[in-house]
Amino acid sequence: MGGTAGTATGGGTRPRVFLVVVDESREMRNALRFACRRAMHTGGRVALLYVVEPAEFQHWLGVGRVLEEEARLEAERRLQTLAAEVFRETGTMPTLYIREGDRAEETLRLVEEAPEISLLVLATAPEQSDPGPIVSHLVKNLHRLRVPVTLVPGRLSDEEIDALS
């Protein structure tokens, strides 16, 4: 677990950036805890991605726009709350991303487009045979990944995550 804290750029190093995809699941908390602990121990940073999924209410354009605006405001509120938590845990503010579209596809796109991201941290669903939609999508698109992916088991306790990270 030793090594450098980042990738050489110019004359210095840049910190590792651990990307966590935000949703409302319990297992997302595991991914966030793991990413914060790894960032803290390696001099890295955390990045948070919230994907606003398109409103399904497209029959009336005005209603769809209102729903999308409400979803974006909720995304901003959620990210600000989590950013404060990341700051408490790591001492640094995370990078925040908000995208619109399919969560799994937007995660892949962000990793492709943002060279500063060095690791994707996801958690698996705790009691299902299906690891979750993002993990399943990534497995089908491994050729598009340019960074390692860490899968944190969703059933781990905080103490178990702390011991591993």
PyMOL commands that set and color helices and strands:
alter all, ss='L'
color gray80, all
select helices_A, chain A and resi 26-42+61-90+103-113+133-140+142-144+158-164
alter helices_A, ss='H'
color red, helices_A
select strands_A, chain A and resi 6-9+12-15+17-22+45-52+95-100+119-123+149-152
alter strands_A, ss='S'
color yellow, strands_A
deselect
rebuild
show_as cartoon
